[in-house]
Amino acid sequence: MATETAVEVVMPQMGVSVTEGTITKWLKHEGEHVEADEPLLEISTDKIDTEVPSPASGTVTQILVQEGETVAVGTKLAQIGGGAAPAAPAPEPEAVAAAQPEPAPAAQAPPAPAPAPAPEPTPVQRPSGNGTFVSPVVARIASEHGVDPGQVPGTGRGGRVTKQDILAFVEQRPPQAPPAPEAPATQPAGPEPPPAPAPPPAPAQVQQGETLEPVSAMRRGIAEHMRRSIDTAAHVTSAIEVDMSRVVAARETLKKEYQAAYGVNPTYLAFVAMAAVETLKDYPYINGELRGDSIVTRNFVNLGIAVELAEGKGLIVPVIRNAETLNLLGIAKAIADLAARARDKKLLPDDVQGGTFTITNPGGYGTFHGTPVINQPQSAILGTYALVKRPWVVTDENGNDAIAIKPIMNITLTYDHRLVDGAYAGRFLRDLRERLQGWEEDNS
């Protein structure tokens, strides 16, 4: 039954570390009917892309935040039910609240109420030097880069400066521009005004045959995370070749049973994951991390599985918690579930946090080698690559060598050399190979 009263749709709290989100797509528009729990819009954070379900059934009477805008958690995004007329005055208090702290009529004695409305402005906004209101996130980024938000053209609602605006301004600003905002602080008594700030960056020039698209919140988060990892960890990659003959045989035996009874396909990734989790028990540093001046080791494995989103729109690493407690079937089911929810935008930020070790599997596309980037603050990441039939030297029971055709997989371990040494990583890969090459069906 459609709701008769107005129900607010707000930016949800998508995990304890997420403070804002970007509207990427409205799935319903003003005047359209939506059912409770039906997907209403898609949002993007620096961690995930996900759908937001409708909190009630009814007609979408008002959309307050447009696609591409970034707002803080708790911000009203839309209204369902209640009619459009009552919702119209909603933006006005924001405008009044934004205007009241700015005027200087405080010098007039009679209007004493002027300071009283101070609590009215929403707590997610604060004024810049010229009275422009920005979110705490934008204010922090501007402060870190020495930028006055008033110098940045705003593309948000009412000309508000968004996170994307400030980051784009910082990235495209000429190198000599940063000192400009500091000039007034270093020359307070100087008779001459400080140099004029750099003009707003010109729009990116697009040549014939080129297409321009904005950087998504997820892509920006990936870029920052990968750059930080390279700047933090001493990356080294070791590789090993594995004869997967026994795994191939075991998979063929289990495939029909798993699919018929559980609807699960036991992929090669599931076999490698289980063997890796077992091997990590003997190599705690590879499942550990450097935390300040301490080394953290664990008696559990929260296994991250890198999943590509559709059309290369992003990469996400959902986590299988306490993977050491699962058998092969459990790991296979968990991998399938996480991959499906990641591609269907059903994951929550908590699903991608707390990982202790990560596996990435580009081998599904035929690649045979790679050097993955460590998922901070972890100390290592395992790469699995294409299973390829190759000539292989085998030794019979009499010690004679012969050439046989074997299914071979390359596996890499990229590790942080600050914590993990090459010999330690080499022994881990050796033991992992022995587990896979000696796979027995009772391991499943």
Summary of the structure (lengths in Angstrom):
residues: 444
radius of gyration: 27.8
end to end distance: 49.1
largest distance: 106.2
contacts: 1338
relative contact order: 0.11
helix: 32%
strand: 23%
